[in-house]
Amino acid sequence: MEKNPFELFQQECPELAARFNSLVEVQKSLAGLDPKTKQLINIAIQTATRNPRGVRLHAIMAHTLGATRDEIIGAVVMNLHITGLVTVLESLPAALEGLEEAKHTQKNRD
């Protein structure tokens, strides 16, 4: 099984990873946008940078914060006119996988 790259980063570079995690926490705490909107923006950014793994993970987080299927899909397809169809096609399956994973996890908790 392929090792999670983020976990590998945490393991191999613990001091740097800790500082990165602190930066992420500060970004999360910034006023102005609610947490769900921040996750939808992250989905759009991850799509633009052609990172389907990031799209999937942020789709899970967005759904956990109340994002709908339409909002998650909308965050991916926002990139169509900016980065093109290929980028959207690479990321849309990952977004839907994340959404289904989040729903499955939520269902198992209930």
Secondary structure as UniProt FT lines:
FT   HELIX           5..12
FT   HELIX           14..29
FT   TURN            31..32
FT   HELIX           35..48
FT   TURN            49..50
FT   HELIX           52..64
FT   TURN            65..66
FT   HELIX           69..77
FT   TURN            78..79
FT   HELIX           80..83
FT   HELIX           85..109
//
